[in-house]
Amino acid sequence: MKLSKEIRVYCSTCKKHIVHTVSVVSVSRKRGKLSKGERQKSRGTRGHGGHGKFSKVPVSKMARRSKTTRKIPIKLTCKECGKASQRSLGRMKKTEIKR
């Protein structure tokens, strides 16, 4: 989907409709293995032998990946006050901002 560079939308801080600049929010880096489950799995899969809870039959790639698209968040920055807000555009394969 092609987006225009600027959109006139409502600004909650200015309390009126103002032109906002549009930018696509980039995906941030993934967190490290900090969750309890991740630590538990890495501890359990060390060494020889069966790994108990984690030694089950692998799930097929198709079953893991059910959705082919992702929801695209856009960042709207107010031209007057500079306040930024995010809005989801829904699911789509590709977005680009018209220059």
N, C-alpha and C positions, 0 to 999 in steps of 0.2 A: 504494500500500500504506500502511496506517495503522500507525504504530509507537507503542508505549507510551512514556511519558516516562522510565520507569525499567525497567531489566532487571537480573535477577540473573545475573551471569556471573563467570567465573574472572578474578581479578586476579593477574598474574604477580609483582608486587612484594609483595603481602600473602600470596601463596601459598594463597588460599582463595576461595570463591565469595562475592562481595559485590554489593550493589546498585550499579549504575552508572547515571549519567544519560546519556541518548541525545540527540545532536544531529546534524543532517545537515551534512556538510562542504561549505562553499561553494566554488565554483569560483574559483580564483585568477586574477589578471589574466594575460594572455598576455605572453610575453617580447617584446622588440623584435626587430628584424631583426639578430640577432647571429650566426647560423650562417653558415658559409662559403658554403653554397649560396644563402642569401638575398642575401648581399652580391654574389655572383657574378651572380645573376639580375638584380638591380637595375642593376648595371654594364653588363650585356649588353643590356638592353632600353632603354637611353637612345638618343636621336638617331634618325636616319632609317635606312631600309633593313631588310633581314631581320635577325633576331636569332639566327641559327644554331641552337644547341641549344634555345633557348626559343621558336622560331617554328613549333612543330608545331601540328597540328590540335587544337583544344580538346577536352577530354574532356567527355562529357555529365554533367549534374548527377547523374543516376541512378547512373552508374558510380562517381562520387566518393563518394556517400553511400549506402553499402550497409546500414548499421545504423540502425534507427529509434529504438533505445533506448540508454541508457548505463548503465554499472555505477555503482550508488549507494554511495559510501563513507559510513559513519557513524562518529561520534566517540563513544567510550565513556569517560566520566570516572568514576573510582572515588570513592565517597563518603567512604571512610576516608582514603586516602593522597593523593587528588587526582591520581593518575597517569592520563594520558589515553592511549588506544590507538585505532587505527582498525581497522575491519572492513568488508569489502565485502559487500553484500547481494545482489549479482548484478544482472542486467539488469531494469529496470522503467522505465515511462514517468514515473511520478509517485510521490513519497513525501510523507507529512505526519506530524507527531508529534501524537498525541492530547493534548489539554490537559485 
